[in-house]
Amino acid sequence: QVQFVESGGGLVQFGGSLGLSCAASESVFRPGSWFSFLIMAWYRQAPGKQRELVASIDSGGIPDYTDSVKGRFAISRDNSKNTVYLKMTSLKPEDTAVYYCNKKPPHGSWGQGTQVTVSS
């Protein structure tokens, strides 16, 4: 089972930027490039709302974004580090949420997430 550890959140003002990281690991050692075959994604959950998909990146490095973050967020991955990133710019208060990474579609346990708070 793949486990995820998110980091990089914080408090930022309206219009600011933040970068998130997510390190993936297998609970059982699996040699080789298993991570590179995964479609990875960032999700977020705001208070009182359901968790939503924000961005994803396939095994070929092709990204996809929900409409509300297009042009502001950029997802990337480093398969040599089993890590996926989310660069967020022009942040808005409505981006405030706990951000999680997981496979797409999500599977297994979620990590603790990382809190992003955007002040107006």
C-alpha positions as a Markdown table, in Angstrom:
| # | Residue | x | y | z |
|---|---|---|---|---|
| 1 | Gln | 0.0 | 0.0 | 0.0 |
| 2 | Val | 1.3 | 3.4 | -1.0 |
| 3 | Gln | 1.6 | 6.0 | 1.8 |
| 4 | Phe | 1.8 | 9.8 | 1.3 |
| 5 | Val | 3.4 | 12.6 | 3.3 |
| 6 | Glu | 2.5 | 16.1 | 2.4 |
| 7 | Ser | 4.4 | 19.3 | 3.3 |
| 8 | Gly | 4.8 | 22.9 | 2.5 |
| 9 | Gly | 1.6 | 24.5 | 3.5 |
| 10 | Gly | 1.3 | 27.7 | 5.5 |
| 11 | Leu | -0.3 | 31.1 | 5.8 |
| 12 | Val | 0.0 | 33.4 | 2.9 |
| 13 | Gln | -1.7 | 36.7 | 1.9 |
| 14 | Phe | -4.0 | 37.1 | -1.1 |
| 15 | Gly | -2.0 | 37.0 | -4.3 |
| 16 | Gly | 0.9 | 35.1 | -2.7 |
| 17 | Ser | 2.5 | 31.9 | -3.6 |
| 18 | Leu | 3.2 | 28.5 | -2.0 |
| 19 | Gly | 4.8 | 25.3 | -3.0 |
| 20 | Leu | 3.7 | 21.9 | -1.8 |
| 21 | Ser | 5.5 | 18.6 | -1.8 |
| 22 | Cys | 4.2 | 15.0 | -1.4 |
| 23 | Ala | 6.5 | 12.1 | -0.9 |
| 24 | Ala | 5.2 | 8.6 | -1.7 |
| 25 | Ser | 6.4 | 5.4 | -0.2 |
| 26 | Glu | 5.4 | 1.8 | -0.3 |
| 27 | Ser | 4.7 | 0.0 | 2.9 |
| 28 | Val | 6.2 | -3.1 | 1.3 |
| 29 | Phe | 9.4 | -2.6 | -0.6 |
| 30 | Arg | 8.9 | -2.7 | -4.3 |
| 31 | Pro | 12.0 | -2.3 | -6.4 |
| 32 | Gly | 12.0 | -0.5 | -9.6 |
| 33 | Ser | 10.2 | 2.5 | -10.9 |
| 34 | Trp | 6.7 | 1.8 | -9.5 |
| 35 | Phe | 6.0 | 5.4 | -8.8 |
| 36 | Ser | 6.5 | 6.5 | -12.3 |
| 37 | Phe | 3.5 | 4.5 | -13.5 |
| 38 | Leu | 1.1 | 6.1 | -11.1 |
| 39 | Ile | -1.3 | 8.9 | -12.0 |
| 40 | Met | -0.7 | 11.3 | -9.1 |
| 41 | Ala | -3.0 | 14.0 | -8.0 |
| 42 | Trp | -3.5 | 16.8 | -5.5 |
| 43 | Tyr | -6.8 | 17.1 | -3.7 |
| 44 | Arg | -8.1 | 19.7 | -1.2 |
| 45 | Gln | -10.8 | 19.9 | 1.4 |
| 46 | Ala | -12.1 | 23.2 | 2.7 |
| 47 | Pro | -14.0 | 23.4 | 6.0 |
| 48 | Gly | -17.6 | 22.1 | 5.6 |
| 49 | Lys | -17.0 | 21.0 | 2.0 |
| 50 | Gln | -16.2 | 17.7 | 0.3 |
| 51 | Arg | -12.7 | 16.8 | -0.8 |
| 52 | Glu | -12.1 | 17.9 | -4.4 |
| 53 | Leu | -9.6 | 17.1 | -7.1 |
| 54 | Val | -7.4 | 20.0 | -7.8 |
| 55 | Ala | -4.7 | 18.8 | -10.2 |
| 56 | Ser | -3.3 | 15.5 | -11.6 |
| 57 | Ile | -0.3 | 14.4 | -13.6 |
| 58 | Asp | 0.0 | 11.2 | -15.5 |
| 59 | Ser | 2.9 | 8.9 | -16.0 |
| 60 | Gly | 4.0 | 10.9 | -19.1 |
| 61 | Gly | 4.0 | 14.1 | -17.1 |
| 62 | Ile | 0.8 | 15.5 | -18.7 |
| 63 | Pro | -1.0 | 17.7 | -16.2 |
| 64 | Asp | -4.7 | 18.4 | -15.8 |
| 65 | Tyr | -6.4 | 21.0 | -13.6 |
| 66 | Thr | -9.8 | 21.9 | -12.3 |
| 67 | Asp | -11.1 | 25.1 | -13.8 |
| 68 | Ser | -10.7 | 27.2 | -10.7 |
| 69 | Val | -6.9 | 26.8 | -10.5 |
| 70 | Lys | -6.0 | 26.8 | -14.2 |
| 71 | Gly | -3.3 | 29.3 | -14.9 |
| 72 | Arg | -2.5 | 29.6 | -11.2 |
| 73 | Phe | -1.3 | 26.2 | -10.1 |
| 74 | Ala | 1.3 | 23.9 | -11.6 |
| 75 | Ile | 1.7 | 20.2 | -10.8 |
| 76 | Ser | 5.0 | 18.4 | -11.4 |
| 77 | Arg | 6.7 | 15.2 | -10.4 |
| 78 | Asp | 10.2 | 13.8 | -9.8 |
| 79 | Asn | 10.0 | 10.1 | -10.3 |
| 80 | Ser | 13.6 | 9.6 | -9.0 |
| 81 | Lys | 12.4 | 11.0 | -5.6 |
| 82 | Asn | 8.9 | 9.5 | -5.7 |
| 83 | Thr | 7.6 | 13.0 | -5.2 |
| 84 | Val | 4.9 | 15.2 | -6.6 |
| 85 | Tyr | 4.8 | 18.9 | -6.3 |
| 86 | Leu | 2.2 | 21.7 | -6.5 |
| 87 | Lys | 3.2 | 25.2 | -7.2 |
| 88 | Met | 0.5 | 27.6 | -6.3 |
| 89 | Thr | 0.5 | 31.3 | -7.3 |
| 90 | Ser | -2.0 | 34.1 | -7.3 |
| 91 | Leu | -3.6 | 32.5 | -4.2 |
| 92 | Lys | -7.1 | 33.5 | -3.2 |
| 93 | Pro | -9.0 | 33.0 | 0.1 |
| 94 | Glu | -11.1 | 30.4 | -1.6 |
| 95 | Asp | -8.0 | 28.3 | -2.0 |
| 96 | Thr | -7.9 | 27.9 | 1.8 |
| 97 | Ala | -8.1 | 24.1 | 2.5 |
| 98 | Val | -6.2 | 21.1 | 3.7 |
| 99 | Tyr | -4.3 | 19.8 | 0.6 |
| 100 | Tyr | -3.7 | 16.1 | 0.1 |
| 101 | Cys | -2.0 | 14.0 | -2.5 |
| 102 | Asn | -3.0 | 10.5 | -3.6 |
| 103 | Lys | -3.3 | 8.5 | -6.7 |
| 104 | Lys | -6.0 | 9.2 | -9.3 |
| 105 | Pro | -8.5 | 7.8 | -8.6 |
| 106 | Pro | -7.6 | 7.9 | -4.9 |
| 107 | His | -6.8 | 4.6 | -3.3 |
| 108 | Gly | -6.0 | 3.4 | 0.2 |
| 109 | Ser | -5.1 | 5.6 | 3.2 |
| 110 | Trp | -4.9 | 9.4 | 3.0 |
| 111 | Gly | -1.9 | 11.3 | 4.5 |
| 112 | Gln | -2.4 | 14.0 | 7.1 |
| 113 | Gly | -2.4 | 16.7 | 4.5 |
| 114 | Thr | -1.0 | 20.1 | 4.7 |
| 115 | Gln | -3.0 | 23.2 | 5.6 |
| 116 | Val | -3.0 | 26.2 | 3.2 |
| 117 | Thr | -4.6 | 29.4 | 4.5 |
| 118 | Val | -4.9 | 32.5 | 2.3 |
| 119 | Ser | -5.8 | 35.7 | 4.1 |
| 120 | Ser | -7.7 | 38.4 | 2.4 |
